[in-house]
Amino acid sequence: MTKQIKPNLPHPDPVLDQLRVIVDAARERRAEDVVALDLTDVSSTLEYFVICTATAGLQLNAVRENIREKAMAAGLSRPTVEGPSERWLLLAFGGSIVVHIMTKDAREYYDLEGLWSDARVLDFPEDER
């Protein structure tokens, strides 16, 4: 079932809509363990992280490209891409949203969720839309 927002009513937080687009785009390319973190209460310079797991090579690039396309269609600026490497790609959408696409080994090694364990986890269930 599709969740619809009435066009004449502004959404209370458009960033949440943009994060939802990014999370959905990652899942469309079969990224696993997609997590969105709200860092606004625990960092003075960072706002939101999206972290997901993909296999090396083709899937990393497919996830990156789908996120880039869908996020730009949702109104975000073209991201800067850090890396690229076979283990970790980072997409920065301005100063507000940073996406980490990591292999399972890199994600376990760097443990961003552990490093930012005080951040609030945002819930974007797969069946919400």
Rosetta blueprint (number, residue, H / E / L):
1 M L
2 T L
3 K L
4 Q L
5 I L
6 K L
7 P L
8 N L
9 L L
10 P L
11 H L
12 P L
13 D L
14 P H
15 V H
16 L H
17 D H
18 Q H
19 L H
20 R H
21 V H
22 I H
23 V H
24 D H
25 A H
26 A H
27 R H
28 E H
29 R L
30 R L
31 A L
32 E E
33 D E
34 V E
35 V E
36 A E
37 L E
38 D E
39 L L
40 T L
41 D L
42 V L
43 S L
44 S L
45 T L
46 L L
47 E L
48 Y E
49 F E
50 V E
51 I E
52 C E
53 T E
54 A L
55 T L
56 A L
57 G L
58 L H
59 Q H
60 L H
61 N H
62 A H
63 V H
64 R H
65 E H
66 N H
67 I H
68 R H
69 E H
70 K H
71 A H
72 M H
73 A H
74 A L
75 G L
76 L L
77 S L
78 R L
79 P L
80 T E
81 V E
82 E E
83 G L
84 P L
85 S L
86 E L
87 R L
88 W E
89 L E
90 L E
91 L E
92 A E
93 F E
94 G L
95 G L
96 S L
97 I E
98 V E
99 V E
100 H E
101 I E
102 M E
103 T L
104 K H
105 D H
106 A H
107 R H
108 E H
109 Y H
110 Y H
111 D L
112 L H
113 E H
114 G H
115 L H
116 W L
117 S L
118 D L
119 A L
120 R E
121 V E
122 L E
123 D L
124 F L
125 P L
126 E L
127 D L
128 E L
129 R L
